[in-house]
């Protein structure tokens, strides 16, 4: 008998927690895993006493689902998703819905959405953020794909999602095709940037200001009460306060080599493909790459010279205020770049992205949740066609107010020899964007000089011309192309 509202395949921690979350909100979930023992263990333990029902096979799962049948996959991205889809197709009918809630790359979701639509199946690729705790008590959910599926999954998704401080669910329809997983990819890229910015601030506090872990924790605690209030600031405070068994800060014992799962890299590569300068996320990825060269850095530290550390003699309390402003301003740039990238992808793919809704989705449940996102939501609510987040009056004023202190921080870090790739590239982007004239005129002349690549004149944009700079090169120009 068909009694389940939704089926979920994949009983790792995320899958189990999301099932229990949906159960808490009154939905009957049918659970299935490729390994039957895992289903039996889940039903006898974590799901005991709930309305969750187990399935012994894909066919059994589909037979227990109300129509239109809704099946969510929380399995490893790539081939496993396609393998389960192929198995499901044997037991589904037109109008049924397959939801991929894994960390899939958006081109795969574009392909799956198209292929399944031809078979009459509605596909949804949904970003899920918030980790294990989020899945259990309220994640940020970013569904996109076939819009016909949304009315059927909306009640379940919005009930299970985290709630923003004003009670709004951190879940809304993102857009068509692969939009859900694309937005999740950009979310993860911004997460890379936020984490790198905080780490740079930490290094300045530690090396230039000579602050203890507890002193740094107190500063982050203070920042978390104001405009920097966010999950990442909160956990940074907690990490800095955490002591090992010997009473010393555990963070100082952790090897300084960062791992990554690839979503930040995907964002960087995609930004290059679209010609959108998402420089802060790029620097965050490269910073992780540099951190992995531990042995080489250890050798370099013994032979490469730099300024003497710990020479800062200014007012530390005043400088900490400047550091907070620099962090806030760089964070604004990071999000501005992320929304620029989503805007371009939307135009490229014909997605109708709801930017205010995306900011709302990120206000709770996810790793980058913060008070700050409410301002982004307001910006796009006030002007849905906003060209650039930095053009919004609130963010114009915020960056104008912060920029002198932002520059002060960068100057000090350079003088101290402390790397600030993310803080610095954010300022460089800001300065580049506000310059009506950049030196690309010289660059174009260079390209034309050595390769006859042509250039445009300010007086005639769109018309490409070539100059015989040496009198020897001739007047034949290369075909025009963008790189």
Secondary structure, 3 states (H helix, E strand, C coil): CCCECEEEECCCHHHHHHHHHHHHCCCCEEEECCCHHHHHHHHHCCCCCCCCEECCCHHHHHHCECCCCEEEECCCCCHHHHHHHHHHHCCCCCCCEEEECCCCCHHHHHHHHHHHHHCCCEEEEEEEECHHHHHHHCCEEEEEECHHHHHHHHHHHHHHCCECCCCCECECCCEECCHHHHHHHHHHHHHHHHHHHHHHHHHHHHHHCCCCHHHHHHHHHHHCCCCCCEHHHHHHHHHHHCECCCCCEHHHHCCCCCCCCCHHHHHHHHHHHHCCCCHHHHHHHHHHHHHCCHHHHHHHHHHCCCCCCCCCCCCHHHHHHHHHHHHHHHHHHHHHHHHHHHHHHHHHHCCCCCHHHHHHHCCCCCCCCECHHHHHHHHHHHCCCCCCHHHCHHHHHHHHHHHHHHHHHHHHHHHHCCCCHHHHHHHHHHHHHCCCCCCHHHHHHHHHHHHCCCEEECCEEEEEECCCCCCCCCCCCCCCCCC
